[in-house]
Amino acid sequence: MSDTITAIATPAGEGGISVIRMSGTKALTFASNLFRPFSGADPKEFALQRVYFGEIIDPKTQTSVDEVLLTFFKAPKSFTAEDVIEISGHGGVFVTHKILRLLEDQGARLAEPGEFTRRAFLNGRIDLSQAEAVTDVIHAASDRALRSALAQLKGNLSTRLNEWRERLLAVLAQLEASIDFSEEGLEFQKRETTLKEIQAIQKDLAALIQTYRQGKIFREGAQVVLLGKPNVGKSSLLNALLNEDRAIVTPLPGTTRDTLEERVRINDIHINIIDAAGWRQNPELIEKEGIKRTKAALAQADLALVVFDGSQTLDQNDDLLIEEVGDKPHRVLLNKCDLSERVDVPALEKKFPDAEFIRISAKNGNGLTELCTSIYQFVMGDSSLNETLVLTRERHRQCLVEANNALLKSCASLNQDLSEEFIAVDITIAMDRIAVILGKTFAEDLLDQIFGEFCIGK
């Protein structure tokens, strides 16, 4: 990390301002060669964390490129824990890239995606779970997702994991001492005490694993699929939920031939609504592919909204749909409630004995508030809505599952009165899996995968 990197930190396109970021040992030197402060101060003597007003000069032509604000963050008091320069200029595409090219001419290298955050991690400024939270903050699409990401960025998860690791380290120290000095006649921690401590940690760890479903929804949104035979009003319902004409609606059956996914916000979470092709017997060739994709969407969905035309009687296509829903969590929607009801509700209640039935009209909006409330309550479940410490990534969940299994195995070994060597091995495995989440141990390909998700300039 001896080289100095630079990148445009603001989104592509024109805007009020653009920000160019530079990090590395020569950041101040490169900036000093281009920047002329209007105050006349020597750029090489800039005070840290102060903003200077001046202009960028092209060294070859000695002409002004742009009037900018320059901020200097001296190591280690910066995001990357290196010297950092941020140049805020006018938000034009050409002028921004011209300044970037001048920095490259000075010797700065274009940063790769996530390289600034990667340096912050490698320099000990943040741990790996906090680094992952940076991109979650950027991509947060709801209040709930933002609060969860900020809690992780502030170190809530790291604090809990480090606490468990330290407690396990103390247990391991007792076990190792009893192994190494078993013949010295010394007293060591009782096995019953060791068992209680491991069980306490395992219980808390298992509880955190259970938050993954909720945390995943906070981060990615819940997948909700609209199911029904052709022409029951699924696309109209999607448009009503979005409050815009996103899906094509016609009186002709089978208008929707593919899955259409859109995001809608309900309270403080976001929901991915999938409008799927209509389910019917003897579909046309192109409809068969649409139904195939509908089945795939149903398999991946958290919740199915099974839509029936309340103004029509049930037929074989409805029976086919009911069979496909199976045990997938669902709500039954009786659409077109503004018309006379002809659907056999008692028959549907027998088919869906535990389902919640909601009468709606996608045309005039009746029942949509009740529907949104029902979706929200399902997504949030019975868990505490104030819980901010949740798992949001599969990587974290998998590591903790492995740690939990190792702790359960160590408890079993203690109950079977096996030797301390067996117990110590499993405790070590649990500690190692926790360390992987924090980035205390890591492989370069893991870092490439994580930071490859970031945008350039972050």
C-alpha positions in Angstrom: 0.0 0.0 0.0 3.0 2.3 -0.6 1.3 3.9 -3.7 -1.2 6.7 -3.6 -4.6 6.1 -5.1 -7.3 8.5 -6.4 -10.8 8.4 -7.6 -13.9 10.4 -8.2 -16.1 9.8 -5.1 -19.3 11.3 -6.4 -21.7 9.6 -8.9 -21.2 9.9 -12.6 -22.8 12.8 -14.4 -23.3 16.5 -13.9 -24.1 18.0 -10.5 -23.6 20.9 -8.2 -20.3 19.6 -7.0 -17.9 16.7 -7.6 -15.5 15.2 -5.1 -12.1 13.7 -5.9 -10.5 11.7 -3.2 -6.8 10.8 -2.8 -5.1 8.6 -0.2 -1.5 7.6 0.4 1.9 8.9 1.5 2.2 11.3 -1.4 -1.3 12.6 -1.4 -0.4 16.1 0.0 2.6 16.3 -2.3 0.6 15.6 -5.5 -2.1 18.0 -4.4 0.4 20.7 -3.6 1.8 20.5 -7.1 -1.6 21.4 -8.5 -3.4 23.5 -5.9 -2.9 27.2 -5.4 -4.8 28.5 -2.3 -6.1 32.1 -2.6 -4.9 32.8 0.9 -1.3 32.4 -0.2 -0.6 29.6 2.3 2.0 27.0 1.5 0.1 23.8 0.6 2.9 21.7 2.1 2.2 23.2 5.5 -1.6 22.8 5.4 -3.2 22.2 8.8 -5.1 18.9 9.1 -8.8 18.8 8.8 -9.1 22.3 7.5 -10.8 23.4 4.2 -8.8 25.7 1.8 -10.3 27.7 -1.1 -8.2 27.9 -4.2 -7.7 26.7 -7.8 -6.3 23.8 -9.6 -3.5 24.8 -12.0 -2.4 22.7 -15.0 1.4 22.5 -14.5 2.0 22.3 -18.3 0.0 25.4 -19.3 -0.1 27.2 -15.9 -3.8 27.9 -16.6 -6.6 27.5 -14.1 -8.7 24.4 -14.4 -11.3 25.0 -11.7 -11.9 26.8 -8.4 -12.1 24.2 -5.7 -12.2 23.5 -2.0 -9.4 21.2 -0.7 -9.5 19.4 2.6 -6.5 17.7 4.2 -6.8 14.7 6.6 -3.5 13.7 8.1 -2.8 10.1 9.0 -3.9 8.4 11.1 -6.9 10.7 11.6 -8.6 9.9 8.3 -11.0 7.3 6.9 -8.1 5.2 5.5 -5.7 6.0 8.4 -3.4 7.4 5.6 -2.9 11.0 4.4 -6.1 11.8 2.6 -6.9 14.8 0.3 -10.5 15.6 -0.9 -11.0 18.1 -3.7 -14.5 19.5 -4.1 -15.0 21.2 -7.4 -17.8 22.1 -9.8 -19.8 19.0 -10.9 -19.0 19.0 -14.6 -18.0 15.7 -16.2 -15.1 17.2 -18.2 -13.6 19.4 -15.5 -13.8 16.6 -12.9 -12.0 14.1 -15.2 -9.4 16.7 -16.1 -8.5 17.1 -12.5 -8.4 13.4 -12.1 -6.0 13.1 -15.1 -3.7 15.8 -13.6 -3.5 13.8 -10.4 -2.7 10.7 -12.4 0.1 12.7 -14.2 1.5 13.4 -10.7 1.8 9.7 -10.0 -1.5 8.8 -8.3 -3.0 5.5 -9.4 -6.7 5.1 -10.1 -8.4 3.3 -7.2 -10.1 0.0 -7.6 -13.7 -0.5 -6.4 -13.8 -0.4 -2.6 -10.0 0.3 -2.3 -10.4 3.2 0.1 -12.5 1.1 2.5 -10.1 -1.8 2.0 -7.2 0.3 3.1 -9.2 1.4 6.1 -9.6 -2.2 7.1 -6.0 -3.2 6.4 -4.8 -0.3 8.3 -6.9 -1.2 11.4 -9.2 1.7 11.1 -12.3 -0.6 11.0 -12.8 -4.4 11.1 -14.2 -6.4 8.2 -17.8 -6.5 9.5 -17.7 -2.6 9.7 -16.2 -2.4 6.2 -19.2 -4.5 4.9 -21.5 -2.1 6.7 -20.2 0.8 4.7 -21.7 -0.6 1.5 -24.9 -1.5 3.3 -25.2 2.2 4.4 -24.7 3.3 0.8 -27.3 0.9 -0.6 -29.8 1.2 2.3 -33.3 1.6 0.8 -35.3 2.1 4.0 -35.1 3.5 7.5 -34.8 0.0 8.9 -32.0 -1.0 6.6 -30.1 2.2 7.3 -30.4 1.9 11.1 -29.2 -1.7 10.9 -26.3 -0.8 8.7 -25.3 2.2 10.9 -25.4 0.0 14.0 -23.0 -2.4 12.4 -20.8 0.4 11.2 -20.6 1.8 14.7 -19.3 -1.6 15.9 -22.4 -3.1 17.6 -21.8 -6.4 16.0 -18.0 -6.2 16.4 -18.3 -5.5 20.1 -20.6 -8.5 20.7 -18.3 -10.8 18.7 -15.1 -9.6 20.4 -16.8 -10.1 23.8 -17.6 -13.7 23.0 -14.2 -14.3 21.6 -12.5 -13.0 24.7 -14.7 -15.1 26.9 -13.9 -18.2 24.8 -10.2 -17.3 25.0 -10.4 -17.3 28.8 -12.1 -20.7 28.7 -9.4 -22.0 26.3 -6.7 -20.7 28.6 -8.1 -22.7 31.5 -8.3 -25.8 29.3 -4.8 -25.4 28.0 -3.4 -24.9 31.5 -5.1 -28.1 32.8 -3.6 -30.0 29.8 0.0 -28.6 30.2 0.1 -28.7 34.0 -2.1 -31.7 34.8 0.6 -33.3 36.9 1.6 -30.2 38.9 -1.1 -30.7 41.5 -2.7 -27.3 40.7 -6.4 -26.5 40.9 -8.1 -25.5 37.7 -11.6 -24.2 36.8 -14.2 -26.9 37.4 -15.7 -28.6 34.4 -19.2 -27.6 35.5 -18.1 -23.9 35.5 -16.6 -24.3 32.1 -19.7 -26.0 30.7 -22.0 -23.2 32.1 -19.8 -20.5 30.5 -19.8 -22.2 27.1 -23.5 -22.8 27.2 -24.1 -19.2 28.0 -22.1 -18.0 25.0 -23.7 -20.6 22.8 -27.2 -19.6 23.8 -26.5 -15.9 22.9 -24.8 -16.9 19.7 -27.7 -19.0 18.6 -30.1 -16.2 19.4 -28.1 -13.9 17.1 -28.2 -16.5 14.3 -32.0 -16.4 14.5 -32.1 -12.7 13.6 -30.7 -13.5 10.1 -34.2 -13.8 8.4 -35.1 -10.4 9.7 -31.7 -8.9 9.0 -31.7 -10.2 5.5 -35.0 -8.5 4.9 -33.7 -5.3 6.3 -30.8 -5.4 3.9 -32.3 -6.9 0.7 -36.0 -6.5 1.2 -38.7 -9.2 1.4 -39.6 -11.1 -1.8 -43.4 -11.0 -2.4 -44.8 -12.7 -5.5 -48.2 -12.1 -7.0 -49.8 -15.4 -8.1 -53.1 -16.0 -9.9 -54.6 -17.2 -13.2 -54.6 -14.9 -16.1 -56.7 -11.7 -15.9 -57.4 -11.8 -12.2 -55.8 -8.3 -11.8 -52.2 -9.1 -10.7 -50.7 -6.4 -12.9 -53.4 -3.9 -11.8 -52.5 -4.7 -8.2 -48.8 -4.1 -8.9 -49.6 -0.7 -10.4 -51.8 0.2 -7.5 -49.1 -0.7 -5.0 -46.6 1.3 -6.9 -49.0 4.1 -7.6 -47.9 4.2 -11.2 -48.7 2.4 -14.5 -45.6 0.1 -14.5 -47.2 -3.2 -15.7 -49.2 -3.4 -19.0 -52.9 -4.1 -18.3 -55.3 -5.3 -20.9 -58.6 -7.3 -20.9 -56.8 -10.1 -22.8 -55.7 -13.1 -20.7 -52.0 -13.9 -20.6 -50.8 -10.3 -21.1 -48.0 -10.8 -18.6 -45.6 -13.4 -20.1 -42.6 -12.8 -17.8 -41.9 -11.9 -14.2 -41.7 -8.1 -13.5 -40.0 -7.1 -10.3 -40.5 -3.7 -8.6 -39.7 -2.3 -5.2 -42.2 -0.6 -2.9 -41.7 0.8 0.5 -44.0 -0.1 3.3 -43.4 1.8 6.5 -39.7 1.5 7.3 -38.8 -1.5 5.1 -38.8 -2.2 1.3 -40.6 -5.0 -0.4 -39.7 -6.5 -3.8 -43.0 -7.2 -5.5 -42.9 -9.7 -8.3 -45.7 -9.7 -10.9 -45.7 -13.3 -12.3 -47.2 -14.8 -15.4 -50.7 -16.1 -15.0 -51.1 -19.8 -14.2 -53.4 -21.8 -16.5 -53.7 -25.2 -18.1 -52.6 -25.7 -21.7 -50.5 -22.5 -22.0 -49.0 -21.3 -25.2 -45.3 -21.9 -25.8 -44.2 -18.5 -24.6 -46.5 -18.8 -21.6 -44.9 -22.0 -20.6 -41.6 -20.2 -20.1 -43.4 -17.5 -18.2 -45.0 -20.1 -15.9 -41.6 -21.7 -15.4 -40.2 -18.4 -14.2 -43.3 -17.9 -12.0 -42.5 -21.2 -10.3 -38.9 -20.1 -9.7 -40.1 -16.8 -8.3 -42.5 -18.7 -5.9 -39.7 -20.9 -4.7 -37.5 -17.9 -3.8 -40.3 -15.7 -2.4 -40.8 -15.0 1.3 -44.6 -14.5 0.8 -47.1 -15.4 -1.9 -50.1 -13.1 -2.5 -52.6 -15.5 -4.1 -55.0 -13.4 -6.2 -58.5 -14.6 -7.2 -61.1 -12.7 -9.2 -63.9 -12.3 -6.6 -66.4 -11.5 -9.4 -65.9 -14.9 -11.1 -66.5 -18.5 -10.1 -63.6 -20.9 -9.5 -62.4 -23.1 -12.3 -59.7 -25.6 -13.0 -57.0 -23.0 -13.4 -57.7 -21.9 -9.8 -57.4 -25.5 -8.6 -54.0 -25.7 -10.4 -52.8 -22.6 -8.7 -53.9 -23.7 -5.3 -52.0 -26.9 -5.7 -48.8 -25.1 -6.6 -48.9 -22.8 -3.6 -48.4 -25.7 -1.3 -47.0 -24.7 2.1 -45.5 -21.4 1.0 -46.5 -18.6 3.4 -49.4 -16.8 1.7 -52.3 -14.4 1.8 -55.4 -14.9 -0.2 -56.6 -11.8 -2.0 -60.2 -11.5 -3.4 -59.8 -8.8 -6.1 -62.5 -6.8 -7.8 -64.5 -6.4 -4.6 -66.1 -3.4 -6.2 -68.1 -5.9 -8.3 -70.7 -8.4 -7.2 -69.0 -11.3 -5.4 -69.4 -14.7 -7.2 -66.4 -16.6 -5.9 -67.0 -19.6 -3.7 -65.4 -18.2 -0.5 -66.2 -21.3 1.7 -64.5 -23.5 -0.9 -61.4 -21.3 -0.8 -61.4 -21.4 3.0 -61.3 -25.2 2.8 -58.4 -25.0 0.4 -56.6 -22.4 2.6 -57.7 -23.3 6.1 -55.2 -21.1 7.9 -54.9 -18.3 5.4 -55.7 -14.6 5.9 -58.3 -13.4 3.4 -58.3 -9.8 2.2 -60.9 -8.3 -0.1 -59.3 -5.7 -2.4 -60.0 -3.6 -5.5 -56.9 -2.9 -7.5 -59.1 -0.5 -9.6 -60.2 1.8 -6.8 -57.8 1.1 -4.0 -60.1 -0.6 -1.6 -58.3 -2.9 0.9 -54.8 -1.8 -0.1 -54.1 -0.3 3.3 -55.1 -3.6 5.0 -53.0 -5.5 2.5 -49.9 -3.4 3.2 -50.4 -3.8 6.9 -50.7 -7.6 6.6 -47.5 -7.8 4.4 -45.6 -5.6 7.0 -46.7 -7.7 9.9 -45.7 -10.9 8.2 -42.3 -9.6 7.2 -41.5 -8.3 10.7 -42.8 -11.3 12.4 -43.0 -11.6 16.2 -39.4 -10.4 16.8 -38.6 -7.2 18.5 -38.9 -4.3 16.2 -36.3 -2.3 18.2 -33.6 -4.9 17.7 -30.6 -3.2 16.0 -28.1 -6.0 16.4 -29.1 -8.4 13.6 -27.2 -10.5 11.1 -27.6 -9.2 7.5 -25.1 -11.3 5.6 -25.0 -14.9 4.7 -21.2 -15.0 5.3 -21.8 -13.9 8.9 -24.6 -16.4 9.4 -22.6 -19.3 8.1 -19.5 -18.5 10.2 -21.7 -18.3 13.3 -23.5 -21.5 12.5 -20.1 -23.3 12.3 -19.1 -21.6 15.6 -22.3 -22.6 17.2 -21.9 -26.2 16.1 -18.4 -26.3 17.5 -19.7 -25.0 20.9 -22.4 -27.6 21.0 -19.8 -30.3 20.3 -17.6 -29.0 23.1 -20.6 -29.1 25.5 -21.3 -32.7 24.5 -17.6 -33.6 25.1 -17.8 -32.1 28.6 -21.0 -34.0 29.4 -19.3 -37.2 28.2 -16.3 -36.4 30.4 -13.9 -36.5 27.4 -10.5 -35.0 27.9 -9.7 -31.3 27.7 -7.9 -31.8 24.3 -11.2 -32.5 22.5 -12.9 -29.6 24.1 -10.0 -27.2 23.4 -10.1 -28.1 19.7 -13.8 -27.2 19.3 -13.4 -23.9 21.3 -10.5 -23.0 19.0 -12.7 -23.7 15.9 -15.5 -21.4 17.4 -13.0 -18.6 18.0 -11.6 -18.9 14.5 -15.0 -18.7 12.8 -15.8 -15.5 14.8 -12.4 -14.1 13.9 -13.2 -14.7 10.2 -16.2 -12.4 10.5 -14.1 -9.6 12.1 -11.3 -10.1 9.6 -8.7 -11.1 12.2 -8.0 -13.9 9.8 -8.8 -13.6 6.1 -7.8 -14.7 2.6 -7.2 -12.2 -0.2 -9.9 -13.8 -2.4 -12.4 -13.1 0.3 -11.4 -9.4 0.4 -11.6 -9.3 -3.4 -15.2 -10.6 -3.2 -16.3 -8.2 -0.4 -14.7 -5.0 -1.7 -15.6 -5.9 -5.3 -19.2 -5.0 -4.3 -18.2 -1.4 -3.6 -18.4 1.5 -6.0 -15.2 3.2 -7.2 -14.2 6.1 -4.8 -15.4 4.3 -1.7 
